[in-house]
Amino acid sequence: MKGICIAHGRNPALVGQNMFDNKDQDDTFYVRDMIEQAKVGGGWLDFKFKNSFQATYVEKIDMGVDSYVIG
């Protein structure tokens, strides 16, 4: 919920990085949007990377000690 990547199936080099200020090709703060969408119950978001669109479903999960966004 703070923008820190704790797991990534496609790019393990992102694990541990703060991605809160990352933007897509259209200058959208996509991680911030993921967090906000998860806070209101989850849902689909669209982003643009490498001249193609990516649709991502996100939701908030509560692990007791902390909450996370999974997408």
Stockholm file with secondary structure:
# STOCKHOLM 1.0

chainA/1-71         MKGICIAHGRNPALVGQNMFDNKDQDDTFYVRDMIEQAKVGGGWLDFKFKNSFQATYVEKIDMGVDSYVIG
#=GR chainA/1-71 SS CCSBCCCCSSCGGGTTCBCTTCCCTTCCCHHHHHHHHHHTTCEEEEEEETTEEEEEEEEEEECSSCEEEEC
#=GC SS_cons        CCSBCCCCSSCGGGTTCBCTTCCCTTCCCHHHHHHHHHHTTCEEEEEEETTEEEEEEEEEEECSSCEEEEC
//
